[in-house]
């Protein structure tokens, strides 16, 4: 009888948890080729933006941390992220921890062992730099400068630049599902960067690293935030 009760409680407590991310350009919905200004007053338009999310940990029920193992999200452009993290024995979700990129040693594993639509499968355009360096954590490209005629490209990668962050966002319950809803502001991704100089930095730990740091830190309320 005790075993039956425990099993019943465990089943009753299972909830499907979803992470949603709405991409924005400041206060506006994000769209490609839409003009905005960063923190140093440089006008820009984004023509490509893709990034990985991994290392997910759900924070719930008074600070309990439950990992979401072997789970990867590839956020692409303006498409909202609506990702099922799985079913968990949780009641109240308080936040989520994650990193931008792909953790070691998976980062430098063979991408050909995955088939689409798996996020780690080979993508077009490519999100993989090569076995020794691994995946591109972030690809951010666009136009800036005079008459928006200057190309910029920042591709951030490398195990050393895999930064963890915590976003406290109360989960929203709907039926038997819990939704962790975040916004992501692409203006914050290029804050402090001289876009007018046309940086083309692929894995050189310059503006490409600045972008990864902005994804982690941003400017309050940060790149990722909840409303």
N, C-alpha and C positions, 0 to 999 in steps of 0.2 A: 504493500500500500504506500509506504514512504517513497519507494522508487518511482511508482506511478505518479505521485504528486510532484516529485522533483522534475520528472520528464515533462509533465504538463506545464509547470511553471516555465521551464526552459523554452518550450515551443511557444507559449503565450508571449514571452518576452522578445521573440525574434522580430526584428523590423528590417525592411529593406532601406538602406541608406544611399542617397544620391548626392553627388556633388554637382552643382550647377555654377557656371561662370558666364556672366554676361560681359561682353567686351565693349568698352566705351572709349570715347575720345573726349576727355573732360566730362562735362555734364551731358554730352550727346551720345547717342548710339554710335559705335564705330562703323565706319564704312571705308573701303579702299578709296584712295585718291581724294579724300576729304582733307582740306587744309586746316592745320592747327598750329599753335606756337608752343615751343617748349620753354623751360624756365629761364633760358638766356635769350629769349626773344627771337629764336630762329623759326621761321615758317617751314613747315614740312608736310609731305604727304607720304603715307605708307602704301607700298605696292605689294609687299609680302610680309607676313608674320606667321611663324609656326614655332611652337615650343612644346617640350615634354614636361609632364608632371609625374613624379614617382615618390617613393618613400612615404606613402600616405599613412597617417595614424589618426584615428577618430578619438577625440577627447569627449568623454561623456560621464554622466552620473557622478558628479562630484570630483572630476579630474582623472577618472580611469582612462588609461590610454590603450586602445585596441588597434594593433597594426592591421593594415590591409596588404597582405604579402603578395608579391609578384604582380602588382597592378600598375599599369602604365596608361597615361592619357596623352594623346597628341592633340593639342589645341591648334586649330588651323583658322587663321584669318578672322573673319567676322562671324563664323559659325558659332553659336552658343554651345558651351559644354554642358551636356546633360548625361552624366556618367553614373552608372550603377556600381557602387563600391562593393555590394554584396549584402548578405543578410546577417545581422548581428543581434546579440542579446543586449539591447540598449533601450533605455527609456527616454532620457533627455540628452541630446547632443549639445555640447557647449562650444565646440570648435574643431579645428582640423590642423594637423601638422603635415607638411609636405616639402618637397624640394623641386626646383626647376632643373630638369635634366634627367639623366639615367645613372643610377648608382653603380659603383664598382662592386664586383667584377663584370656585371652584366653589360656595362657600358662598352667594354672592349671585347665582347663575345661576338660570335658570327651572326650577322643579321639575316643571312640566307636560311637559317633554320626556322624562321617565322614566315608565315604566309599572310597575305592581306585577307581580312582587314586588321590584323594585329598591329598595334601601334609601332612595334619594333621591326616590322617587316620593311624591306626596302621601299622607299617612298619616291614619288616624282612630284615636284623637284626633290632632290636628295636631302635627307636628314642625317646621313651617315658620312663621317669624315674619313674613316679608315680604321682598321682593326687596332692599330697602336694608339689612336686618339679617341676612337669611339664615335658616339652620336653627337650631332650638333644639338646642344641644349636649347638654343634659341637661334632662329634666323629672322632678322629684322632688316628690311630693305625699303628704300623709298627715294624721294626726291626732295631737295632743299635748295638753298642758295638763290641767286638772282633769277627771278621768274620761274622758280622751282625747276631749274635746269641742271642741278648738280645731283649726281647719284651718290647715295650712301648705302653701305652694306655692313652690318655687324652680325657675325656668326660666332656665338660664344660656346665654348666647349671645355673639355678636360676635367678629370676627376677632382682636381684641386679646387675647381670652381663650382662644385656641387654643394649649394648652400641650403640649409634647412631653415624653415620659418614656421611660425604658428599664427593662425588666424582664428581669433575667437569670434564665433558667429553662432548664435543660437539656432539649432535645427528647427525647421518648421514641419510639424506633423500634418500629414494628410492621409486619411485612412490608415493603412498599416505601413506607410512609407514616411521616412524622415528626409527632408531636403536641407542640405547645407548650401545656402545661396551666397555667392560672392560676385562682386564686380571686379573688373580689371581695366585699368585706365592706361591706354597706350601712350598718352602724353607723359606719364610718369616714367615710362620705359626709356625715354630719351632725355630726361631732365639732366641739365648740366653738360650736355654733349655739344660740341661745336659741329653741328650738322652742316653748316655752310662751307666747312672745309672739305666736305665730301669724303669722310672716312670710309675706307674699304678695308675692314679689319676682320680677318677670318682666323680665329685661333691664335692671336698674337698678344692677348691679355692687355689690350689697350681699350678703345671704345667698346669692343666686344665684351670685355670684362665689366666695363661700366654699366652696360645694359643688364648683365646678370646681377650685378649689385643693386641696380635700380629695381629689378624684379623682386629682389629680396627685401630691400629697404624702402625704396621710393621716397616720397616726401609725405609726411602725415596728411591724410590717413593711409598713405602707402599705395603701392601699385595695386595690390589686392585689398579689397575692403568690403565690408558688409554695410547695408543700410538699416 
